[in-house]
Amino acid sequence: VISGYNGTVFAYGQTGSGKTHTMMGNMDDDEFKGLIPRIVEQIFHSIIVSPPTIEYTVKVSYMEIYMERIRDLLNPQNDNLPVHEEKNRGVYVKGLLEVYVSSVQEVYEVMKRGGSARIFAYKNMNAESSRSHSIFVITINQKNLSDGSVKSGKLSLVDLAGSEKVGKTGASGQTLEEAKKINKSLSALGMVINALTDGKSAHIPYRDSKLTRILQESLGGNSRTTLMINSSPSSFNESETLSTLRFAKTIKNKAKVNAELSPAELKALLKKAKSEAVSFQQYISALEGEVGVWRSGGTVPKEKWVSMEKSTGSAAAPTTPTSATNPQIEGVKKEESNESRPGTPAPILEKDEREEFLKRENDLTDQIAEKESELAAKEKLLEEIKEELASYKEQEESTSKENKQMTSELNELKLQLEKVTYENKESAITMDSLREQNTDLSNEIEQLKLAQKEGDKEQKKNERMAQMLAELDPSGVITAKEKQIRETLLKLESIDGDGGASLTIEELATVRRELAESRNLVSTHEQTINELHYENERLTRQRDEFEIRLSTLETEYEELLDKTIAEEEANSNIDINETLAELKGKLEAQFTAKKEVQQKEIEELKQELEKKNEELHKLNSALTDLKRANEELQVIVFPKAEMNALNDREKEVRPDNQKTAADKEKDMERIRKTMAQQLADFDVMKKALMRDLQNRCEKVVELEISLDETREQYNNVLRSNNNKAQQKKMAFLERNLEQLTNVQKQLVEQNSSLKKEVAIAERKLLARNERIQALEALLQDAQEKLTTQNQKFEAQLQAVRERLEQARSTSSLAGLPFGRIAKPLRGGGLPVFEANGCD
């Protein structure tokens, strides 16, 4: 290992055969020290006695393979470490802690620390049986300060776990599982050794076990390996001893020095190679000349045959390295001389072959140049892509930040939108309630408007009735038309009294016009009479309805009386006075209410009948006046007209005058007939109205009589129950009934208002439930996101913790007085205190 080779030492055997004792022993006892302490002492002794121009650094690592998991014994937190392989380093364990040491005592401390972390178990064959394979690795790096050459060597000291038979060891449970893994790894080791020794296997199963994978270089690579067999001489372990001895087979490895040549050594090797190339060229030229002689048919004597010694003897002897050259160059010379070309003649290339070879070489050189240029372009493109990727990463970071900001703003806006939506729903509910209130108020306003319209109609009706009464007032002055008619009659009488003075044509026209106006007045009065007739019919129908209602009230009153009597007879044991009081209260309330309504209606009917009677009286008086005036006009006008006609016929002889008088007579006759017919119709209508009015008066009298009878019956009932106690109870019950009625009204109003409030509250509750469901969904999404974020954070935190633990374990060895600082050692026992670096 000091010279730069890799080495491995195995200790193999069954459990309890002394493998750990062989490898470790008692480090404090010089006699019972194991191999590892002795090897460590030998290494440091060799370093001390080495030349002072060589500088050494020693570092150690300690691991175990337990249940096919690699664990660092110097840092037990590092469990299940991976195995990697590189071209320069070979197979190694990633993450394994390596400690720089500068003395034997430091190595002992590392061994004790690692040994305390190993896993042991009690078994029948061994009280402290190792349950894992331990590997103690010592790495020595040396540097020649004079020529700059560097060498490195690695020594692996392996303490294998014992092969077991479960029947003898009594393993069970976890110990049994450990035994299975141990036997599996040992069988994999045996298979690798068999594959290496038989020479027929094309595949070596290094990857079947972590042990064989780590020891790949030691078993079949660049390493010098020693396998120590621990066997038991007891006959009890005969079969295990035989299998252990069969396991110890010869493995042939080809070890070489792990050296790095210095620049001086490389220059010497280059100079030597050039001199050898010159000698080889001279030898080739001599051989070509000899071959040309043989090809031309000549012969060359045997003593003149070309040889390597002769061809190089005439030339200057090649320079050889001086005595100061490193012995490593001499070893390289020996290897090259052993592997040098044999002295057999070689054919000389033809000219065309040589040209083709040179052409091929040039093409290859051009291709190499093109590839180098392409490689440079690719590298440049790669740099540009890296820069672009960096810019994209920056953009991505900024975009992610903006995205996060926008996401947060969007979430806030969503919350605000939902809040506004909820407020809008509540506002809509409030608006609906206000709309309902507005509707109620509108209905009340409409009812008030209708009542106002009815009042206006009644007022207009009263005004019209007053106007009609004023027009038909008998005590007032006669209308203007009547005055004109009377003046005309007086004039006619005065003319008649003057001795037959004839009327002029203008006077006749005036009389006719007045007659037409009186006819129009009569028609208007007839129309008024018709309207009054219709109104009379309406009042008649209303009277009939009131009579029907009165009859129903009487029947109800009788039924109540019968019911009261029946209940009094049936419930003799119940308080009669209270029952009678209640019934009386109800009856009196109903009776008084109905009586008031009937009295009001009767009063209204009486007033209307009085008004109608007054109107009829006025109309009758007006009709009589008109009839009288009309008769007087007929009596006066018609004889005078005949006399005037005769006088005209006598005075005027012309036929036109005769024809005009005849037409006038016809017109007067027609007017007289029309007036007579109208007066007859008016008399008939007057008689019908008087008859209808008489019937109505009779019915009103009958209603008054029935009302008096009902009042008498009520008074009789009161007189029959005219006790002071009952009267007090009746008064008390009346007050209670009024209070209950008021309470009922209040309850009805409160019930209606509460129904409206309940409907509004239900709508608000529904909106709030929807809001709560939406908030619960948002809360669930937020919780899920928070859970995922927590998981990510926990994963990151766990990774940070692992890194922190690794950093802590690597930064300080928790109890070791030395760390990972390299402590170079020089030959001659002179330590170097300057740190050359750390691993």
VENDA-V179822 format. One record per residue. N is the residue number from 1. RES is the residue in one small letter. SS is DSSP state (helix for helix, strand for strand, loop for the rest). PSI is psi in whole degrees, 0 to 359 (* if undefined). NEAR is the number of other ideal C-beta (glycine too) atoms within 8 Angstrom. Layout:
n-><N/N>
res-><RES/RES>
ss-><SS/SS>
psi-><PSI/PSI>
near-><NEAR/NEAR>
This chain:
n-><1/2/3/4/5/6/7/8/9/10/11/12/13/14/15/16/17/18/19/20/21/22/23/24/25/26/27/28/29/30/31/32/33/34/35/36/37/38/39/40/41/42/43/44/45/46/47/48/49/50/51/52/53/54/55/56/57/58/59/60/61/62/63/64/65/66/67/68/69/70/71/72/73/74/75/76/77/78/79/80/81/82/83/84/85/86/87/88/89/90/91/92/93/94/95/96/97/98/99/100/101/102/103/104/105/106/107/108/109/110/111/112/113/114/115/116/117/118/119/120/121/122/123/124/125/126/127/128/129/130/131/132/133/134/135/136/137/138/139/140/141/142/143/144/145/146/147/148/149/150/151/152/153/154/155/156/157/158/159/160/161/162/163/164/165/166/167/168/169/170/171/172/173/174/175/176/177/178/179/180/181/182/183/184/185/186/187/188/189/190/191/192/193/194/195/196/197/198/199/200/201/202/203/204/205/206/207/208/209/210/211/212/213/214/215/216/217/218/219/220/221/222/223/224/225/226/227/228/229/230/231/232/233/234/235/236/237/238/239/240/241/242/243/244/245/246/247/248/249/250/251/252/253/254/255/256/257/258/259/260/261/262/263/264/265/266/267/268/269/270/271/272/273/274/275/276/277/278/279/280/281/282/283/284/285/286/287/288/289/290/291/292/293/294/295/296/297/298/299/300/301/302/303/304/305/306/307/308/309/310/311/312/313/314/315/316/317/318/319/320/321/322/323/324/325/326/327/328/329/330/331/332/333/334/335/336/337/338/339/340/341/342/343/344/345/346/347/348/349/350/351/352/353/354/355/356/357/358/359/360/361/362/363/364/365/366/367/368/369/370/371/372/373/374/375/376/377/378/379/380/381/382/383/384/385/386/387/388/389/390/391/392/393/394/395/396/397/398/399/400/401/402/403/404/405/406/407/408/409/410/411/412/413/414/415/416/417/418/419/420/421/422/423/424/425/426/427/428/429/430/431/432/433/434/435/436/437/438/439/440/441/442/443/444/445/446/447/448/449/450/451/452/453/454/455/456/457/458/459/460/461/462/463/464/465/466/467/468/469/470/471/472/473/474/475/476/477/478/479/480/481/482/483/484/485/486/487/488/489/490/491/492/493/494/495/496/497/498/499/500/501/502/503/504/505/506/507/508/509/510/511/512/513/514/515/516/517/518/519/520/521/522/523/524/525/526/527/528/529/530/531/532/533/534/535/536/537/538/539/540/541/542/543/544/545/546/547/548/549/550/551/552/553/554/555/556/557/558/559/560/561/562/563/564/565/566/567/568/569/570/571/572/573/574/575/576/577/578/579/580/581/582/583/584/585/586/587/588/589/590/591/592/593/594/595/596/597/598/599/600/601/602/603/604/605/606/607/608/609/610/611/612/613/614/615/616/617/618/619/620/621/622/623/624/625/626/627/628/629/630/631/632/633/634/635/636/637/638/639/640/641/642/643/644/645/646/647/648/649/650/651/652/653/654/655/656/657/658/659/660/661/662/663/664/665/666/667/668/669/670/671/672/673/674/675/676/677/678/679/680/681/682/683/684/685/686/687/688/689/690/691/692/693/694/695/696/697/698/699/700/701/702/703/704/705/706/707/708/709/710/711/712/713/714/715/716/717/718/719/720/721/722/723/724/725/726/727/728/729/730/731/732/733/734/735/736/737/738/739/740/741/742/743/744/745/746/747/748/749/750/751/752/753/754/755/756/757/758/759/760/761/762/763/764/765/766/767/768/769/770/771/772/773/774/775/776/777/778/779/780/781/782/783/784/785/786/787/788/789/790/791/792/793/794/795/796/797/798/799/800/801/802/803/804/805/806/807/808/809/810/811/812/813/814/815/816/817/818/819/820/821/822/823/824/825/826/827/828/829/830/831/832/833/834/835/836/837/838/839>
res-><v/i/s/g/y/n/g/t/v/f/a/y/g/q/t/g/s/g/k/t/h/t/m/m/g/n/m/d/d/d/e/f/k/g/l/i/p/r/i/v/e/q/i/f/h/s/i/i/v/s/p/p/t/i/e/y/t/v/k/v/s/y/m/e/i/y/m/e/r/i/r/d/l/l/n/p/q/n/d/n/l/p/v/h/e/e/k/n/r/g/v/y/v/k/g/l/l/e/v/y/v/s/s/v/q/e/v/y/e/v/m/k/r/g/g/s/a/r/i/f/a/y/k/n/m/n/a/e/s/s/r/s/h/s/i/f/v/i/t/i/n/q/k/n/l/s/d/g/s/v/k/s/g/k/l/s/l/v/d/l/a/g/s/e/k/v/g/k/t/g/a/s/g/q/t/l/e/e/a/k/k/i/n/k/s/l/s/a/l/g/m/v/i/n/a/l/t/d/g/k/s/a/h/i/p/y/r/d/s/k/l/t/r/i/l/q/e/s/l/g/g/n/s/r/t/t/l/m/i/n/s/s/p/s/s/f/n/e/s/e/t/l/s/t/l/r/f/a/k/t/i/k/n/k/a/k/v/n/a/e/l/s/p/a/e/l/k/a/l/l/k/k/a/k/s/e/a/v/s/f/q/q/y/i/s/a/l/e/g/e/v/g/v/w/r/s/g/g/t/v/p/k/e/k/w/v/s/m/e/k/s/t/g/s/a/a/a/p/t/t/p/t/s/a/t/n/p/q/i/e/g/v/k/k/e/e/s/n/e/s/r/p/g/t/p/a/p/i/l/e/k/d/e/r/e/e/f/l/k/r/e/n/d/l/t/d/q/i/a/e/k/e/s/e/l/a/a/k/e/k/l/l/e/e/i/k/e/e/l/a/s/y/k/e/q/e/e/s/t/s/k/e/n/k/q/m/t/s/e/l/n/e/l/k/l/q/l/e/k/v/t/y/e/n/k/e/s/a/i/t/m/d/s/l/r/e/q/n/t/d/l/s/n/e/i/e/q/l/k/l/a/q/k/e/g/d/k/e/q/k/k/n/e/r/m/a/q/m/l/a/e/l/d/p/s/g/v/i/t/a/k/e/k/q/i/r/e/t/l/l/k/l/e/s/i/d/g/d/g/g/a/s/l/t/i/e/e/l/a/t/v/r/r/e/l/a/e/s/r/n/l/v/s/t/h/e/q/t/i/n/e/l/h/y/e/n/e/r/l/t/r/q/r/d/e/f/e/i/r/l/s/t/l/e/t/e/y/e/e/l/l/d/k/t/i/a/e/e/e/a/n/s/n/i/d/i/n/e/t/l/a/e/l/k/g/k/l/e/a/q/f/t/a/k/k/e/v/q/q/k/e/i/e/e/l/k/q/e/l/e/k/k/n/e/e/l/h/k/l/n/s/a/l/t/d/l/k/r/a/n/e/e/l/q/v/i/v/f/p/k/a/e/m/n/a/l/n/d/r/e/k/e/v/r/p/d/n/q/k/t/a/a/d/k/e/k/d/m/e/r/i/r/k/t/m/a/q/q/l/a/d/f/d/v/m/k/k/a/l/m/r/d/l/q/n/r/c/e/k/v/v/e/l/e/i/s/l/d/e/t/r/e/q/y/n/n/v/l/r/s/n/n/n/k/a/q/q/k/k/m/a/f/l/e/r/n/l/e/q/l/t/n/v/q/k/q/l/v/e/q/n/s/s/l/k/k/e/v/a/i/a/e/r/k/l/l/a/r/n/e/r/i/q/a/l/e/a/l/l/q/d/a/q/e/k/l/t/t/q/n/q/k/f/e/a/q/l/q/a/v/r/e/r/l/e/q/a/r/s/t/s/s/l/a/g/l/p/f/g/r/i/a/k/p/l/r/g/g/g/l/p/v/f/e/a/n/g/c/d>
ss-><loop/loop/loop/loop/loop/loop/strand/strand/strand/strand/strand/strand/strand/strand/loop/loop/loop/loop/helix/helix/helix/helix/helix/loop/strand/loop/loop/loop/loop/loop/loop/loop/strand/loop/helix/helix/helix/helix/helix/helix/helix/helix/helix/helix/helix/helix/helix/helix/helix/loop/loop/loop/loop/strand/strand/strand/strand/strand/strand/strand/strand/strand/strand/strand/strand/strand/loop/loop/strand/strand/strand/strand/loop/loop/loop/loop/loop/loop/strand/loop/loop/loop/strand/strand/strand/strand/loop/loop/loop/strand/strand/strand/strand/loop/loop/loop/loop/loop/strand/strand/strand/loop/loop/helix/helix/helix/helix/helix/helix/helix/helix/helix/helix/helix/helix/helix/loop/loop/loop/strand/strand/loop/loop/loop/loop/loop/loop/loop/strand/strand/loop/loop/strand/strand/strand/strand/strand/strand/strand/strand/strand/strand/strand/strand/loop/loop/loop/loop/loop/strand/strand/strand/strand/strand/strand/strand/strand/strand/strand/loop/loop/loop/strand/loop/loop/helix/helix/helix/helix/loop/loop/loop/loop/helix/helix/helix/helix/helix/helix/helix/helix/helix/helix/helix/helix/helix/helix/helix/helix/helix/helix/helix/helix/helix/helix/helix/helix/helix/loop/loop/loop/loop/loop/loop/loop/helix/helix/helix/loop/helix/helix/helix/helix/helix/loop/helix/helix/helix/helix/helix/loop/loop/loop/strand/strand/strand/strand/strand/strand/strand/loop/loop/loop/loop/helix/helix/helix/helix/helix/helix/helix/helix/helix/helix/helix/helix/helix/loop/loop/loop/loop/loop/loop/loop/loop/loop/loop/loop/strand/strand/loop/loop/helix/helix/helix/helix/helix/helix/helix/helix/helix/helix/helix/helix/helix/helix/helix/helix/helix/helix/helix/helix/helix/helix/helix/helix/helix/helix/helix/helix/helix/helix/helix/helix/helix/loop/loop/loop/loop/loop/loop/helix/helix/helix/loop/loop/loop/helix/helix/helix/helix/helix/helix/loop/loop/loop/loop/loop/loop/loop/loop/loop/loop/loop/loop/loop/helix/helix/helix/helix/helix/helix/helix/helix/helix/helix/helix/helix/loop/loop/loop/loop/loop/loop/loop/loop/loop/loop/loop/loop/helix/helix/helix/helix/helix/helix/helix/helix/helix/helix/helix/helix/helix/helix/helix/helix/helix/helix/helix/helix/helix/helix/helix/helix/helix/helix/helix/helix/helix/helix/helix/helix/helix/helix/helix/helix/helix/helix/helix/helix/helix/helix/helix/helix/helix/helix/helix/helix/helix/helix/helix/helix/helix/helix/helix/helix/helix/helix/helix/helix/helix/helix/helix/helix/helix/helix/helix/helix/helix/helix/helix/helix/helix/helix/helix/helix/helix/helix/helix/helix/helix/helix/helix/helix/helix/helix/helix/helix/helix/helix/helix/helix/helix/helix/helix/helix/helix/helix/helix/helix/helix/helix/helix/helix/helix/helix/helix/helix/helix/helix/helix/helix/helix/helix/helix/helix/helix/helix/helix/helix/helix/loop/loop/loop/loop/loop/loop/loop/loop/helix/helix/helix/helix/helix/helix/helix/helix/helix/helix/helix/helix/helix/helix/helix/helix/helix/helix/loop/loop/loop/loop/loop/loop/loop/helix/helix/helix/helix/helix/helix/helix/helix/helix/helix/helix/helix/helix/helix/helix/helix/helix/helix/helix/helix/helix/helix/helix/helix/helix/helix/helix/helix/helix/helix/helix/helix/helix/helix/helix/helix/helix/helix/helix/helix/helix/helix/helix/helix/helix/helix/helix/helix/helix/helix/helix/helix/helix/helix/helix/helix/helix/helix/helix/helix/helix/helix/helix/helix/helix/helix/loop/loop/loop/loop/loop/helix/helix/helix/helix/helix/helix/helix/helix/helix/helix/helix/helix/helix/helix/helix/helix/helix/helix/helix/helix/helix/helix/helix/helix/helix/helix/helix/helix/helix/helix/helix/helix/helix/helix/helix/helix/helix/helix/helix/helix/helix/helix/helix/helix/helix/helix/helix/helix/helix/helix/helix/helix/helix/helix/helix/helix/helix/helix/helix/helix/helix/helix/helix/helix/helix/helix/helix/helix/helix/helix/helix/helix/helix/helix/helix/helix/loop/loop/loop/helix/helix/helix/helix/helix/helix/helix/helix/helix/helix/helix/helix/helix/helix/helix/helix/helix/helix/helix/helix/helix/helix/helix/helix/helix/helix/helix/helix/helix/helix/helix/helix/helix/helix/helix/helix/helix/helix/helix/helix/helix/helix/helix/helix/helix/helix/helix/helix/helix/helix/helix/helix/helix/helix/helix/helix/helix/helix/helix/helix/helix/helix/helix/helix/helix/helix/loop/loop/loop/helix/helix/helix/helix/helix/helix/helix/helix/helix/helix/helix/helix/helix/helix/helix/helix/helix/helix/helix/helix/helix/helix/helix/helix/helix/helix/helix/helix/helix/helix/helix/helix/helix/helix/helix/helix/helix/helix/helix/helix/helix/helix/helix/helix/helix/helix/helix/helix/helix/helix/helix/helix/helix/helix/helix/helix/helix/helix/helix/helix/helix/helix/helix/helix/helix/helix/helix/helix/helix/helix/helix/helix/helix/helix/helix/helix/helix/helix/helix/helix/helix/helix/helix/helix/helix/helix/helix/helix/loop/loop/loop/loop/loop/loop/loop/loop/loop/strand/loop/loop/loop/strand/strand/loop/loop/loop/strand/strand/loop/loop/loop/loop/loop/loop/strand/loop>
psi-><324/327/352/8/161/141/153/137/122/150/111/142/176/167/137/9/357/30/310/322/322/317/317/306/207/108/337/348/120/329/323/26/147/186/318/311/321/318/320/316/320/320/311/329/319/324/320/320/359/164/150/349/356/131/134/147/131/130/147/156/152/123/164/153/106/121/41/31/129/126/135/117/336/341/81/344/334/97/151/55/146/157/127/167/131/161/319/318/340/213/130/165/121/136/7/133/127/130/128/134/154/3/169/323/322/321/319/319/319/318/319/318/315/321/327/339/357/161/125/165/153/134/173/327/349/124/330/77/131/132/15/161/129/141/118/117/128/121/126/120/132/145/127/112/341/315/356/7/148/136/155/140/148/129/120/120/112/126/100/149/152/140/142/153/123/327/328/322/335/30/146/158/229/323/323/319/319/318/321/313/320/311/325/314/323/322/324/321/318/321/321/316/319/317/328/330/332/339/4/337/128/339/130/118/66/329/5/341/151/327/310/329/317/322/23/315/326/328/314/27/222/77/148/118/138/126/116/132/124/111/158/133/359/143/339/330/34/312/320/324/317/316/327/318/324/333/331/86/164/127/126/116/154/97/147/162/134/85/151/116/147/167/323/318/321/323/319/317/323/318/318/319/323/316/321/325/322/315/321/325/318/319/322/320/317/319/322/320/318/321/324/321/314/323/329/357/359/177/153/126/155/325/343/4/144/135/168/322/319/319/327/347/321/329/170/138/137/146/136/155/149/173/340/354/149/141/341/326/322/322/322/322/316/318/318/323/326/326/15/165/139/157/41/146/142/145/144/138/141/166/316/324/320/318/318/320/315/320/317/321/317/318/317/322/317/318/321/317/317/317/322/318/317/320/319/318/319/320/319/315/322/318/317/318/321/316/316/321/320/317/320/322/318/316/320/319/314/319/320/320/313/321/317/316/315/323/316/316/320/319/318/318/323/316/317/320/316/321/315/321/316/318/323/320/315/321/321/319/316/319/320/316/317/324/319/316/319/321/316/315/321/318/317/319/319/318/317/321/317/317/320/320/316/319/319/319/315/321/316/319/316/320/317/318/319/320/316/319/322/322/323/22/118/334/349/188/147/149/168/325/318/320/315/318/316/320/321/316/315/321/318/319/320/323/317/325/340/359/35/28/130/152/146/170/322/321/320/320/322/318/318/318/320/323/320/320/321/326/318/320/321/320/321/322/322/319/319/321/321/317/318/327/316/319/324/320/319/317/325/315/318/322/319/318/317/323/319/317/321/319/318/321/319/317/318/320/317/318/318/320/315/317/321/317/318/318/323/320/321/320/70/333/352/159/108/322/317/317/313/322/315/313/319/318/314/314/316/320/313/316/316/318/312/323/317/316/315/319/318/315/320/318/316/316/319/315/316/319/319/317/316/320/317/316/315/321/316/317/319/316/320/320/319/318/317/318/314/314/322/317/316/319/317/318/320/318/314/315/319/322/320/318/318/323/320/317/323/319/327/319/321/128/342/147/335/319/322/317/322/320/320/319/322/319/319/318/319/321/317/321/321/317/318/317/320/319/317/321/324/316/321/322/319/315/322/317/319/318/320/320/317/320/322/319/317/317/321/318/321/320/318/317/318/320/315/323/320/319/317/320/320/318/317/318/323/317/318/319/324/332/40/68/147/318/318/323/319/315/320/316/317/317/324/315/316/320/318/316/316/322/315/317/320/317/315/318/320/315/315/322/315/316/321/324/316/315/322/317/316/317/323/318/318/320/319/316/319/324/318/318/318/318/317/317/323/319/316/320/320/316/316/322/319/315/318/323/314/318/321/320/315/317/320/320/314/319/321/318/318/321/317/317/319/317/318/318/320/318/325/330/323/142/13/64/335/134/3/154/220/14/129/135/91/145/140/155/155/8/20/106/149/122/352/136/129/0/175/158/*>
near-><12/10/7/11/12/15/13/15/14/10/14/13/14/14/12/9/12/8/14/9/8/12/14/12/12/7/11/3/8/4/4/7/10/13/12/11/14/9/12/12/9/8/14/11/8/9/12/9/7/11/6/8/7/12/10/13/12/14/12/13/13/15/14/14/14/9/7/8/9/14/15/16/14/12/11/8/8/12/8/6/13/8/12/8/7/7/3/4/7/10/10/10/11/8/9/12/12/10/14/15/12/9/7/9/6/12/12/11/10/14/14/9/14/13/9/6/10/11/8/8/8/7/13/5/9/9/5/6/15/13/11/12/12/13/14/14/12/15/13/14/9/12/9/12/7/5/8/10/13/10/12/10/14/11/15/14/14/15/13/13/12/14/12/14/6/9/5/8/14/8/11/5/6/5/12/10/9/13/12/8/10/14/10/10/16/12/8/13/13/9/10/15/12/10/11/11/9/7/4/4/9/3/5/8/10/10/6/8/11/11/12/16/11/12/13/12/11/11/16/10/9/10/14/9/12/8/8/10/10/12/12/11/4/6/4/5/11/8/6/12/12/8/9/16/9/7/10/8/8/4/11/4/11/5/8/6/8/10/9/6/8/10/6/8/14/9/8/11/11/8/9/13/8/8/10/9/8/10/13/8/8/11/12/10/8/11/12/9/9/11/11/8/10/9/6/6/3/6/5/9/6/5/4/6/8/10/7/8/6/9/13/12/6/5/9/3/5/10/7/5/8/5/3/3/10/9/6/11/12/10/8/9/9/8/8/8/7/6/5/6/3/4/5/4/5/6/5/8/7/6/6/6/8/9/8/8/9/8/8/8/8/8/8/8/8/8/8/8/8/8/8/8/8/8/8/8/8/8/8/8/8/8/8/8/8/8/8/8/8/8/8/8/8/8/8/8/8/8/8/8/8/8/8/8/8/8/8/8/8/8/8/8/8/8/9/8/8/11/8/8/8/11/8/8/11/10/8/8/12/9/8/10/10/8/8/9/8/8/8/8/8/8/8/8/8/8/8/8/8/8/8/8/8/8/8/8/8/8/8/8/8/8/8/8/10/8/8/11/12/8/8/11/8/7/3/6/3/7/8/5/10/11/9/10/14/10/8/12/12/8/9/14/9/8/11/9/6/7/4/7/5/8/10/6/5/6/9/12/8/9/12/10/8/12/11/8/10/13/11/8/11/11/8/8/13/11/8/10/11/8/8/13/12/8/9/13/8/8/13/10/8/10/13/8/8/13/10/8/9/11/8/8/10/9/8/9/11/8/8/12/10/8/9/12/8/8/10/11/7/6/9/7/3/7/5/9/9/9/13/12/13/9/12/12/12/10/12/10/10/10/10/8/8/9/11/8/8/13/9/8/10/13/8/8/13/9/8/9/13/8/10/13/9/9/13/12/9/14/14/9/10/10/11/8/10/14/10/8/13/12/8/10/14/10/8/12/11/10/8/13/13/9/10/12/12/8/9/10/10/6/5/8/2/6/5/6/10/10/8/8/12/9/8/11/11/8/9/11/8/8/10/10/8/9/12/8/8/10/10/8/9/13/8/8/11/11/8/9/13/9/8/11/13/8/8/13/9/8/10/13/8/8/13/9/8/9/12/8/8/11/9/8/8/9/8/8/9/8/7/6/9/7/6/5/7/13/9/8/11/12/8/9/12/11/8/8/11/8/8/8/8/8/8/8/8/8/8/8/8/8/8/8/8/8/8/10/8/8/8/12/8/8/10/10/8/8/12/9/8/9/11/8/8/9/9/8/8/9/8/8/8/8/8/8/8/8/8/8/8/8/8/8/8/8/8/8/8/8/8/8/8/8/8/8/9/12/8/9/13/8/7/6/12/6/4/11/4/11/9/10/8/12/13/11/11/11/13/9/5/7/9/10/4/5/7/7/5/7/7>
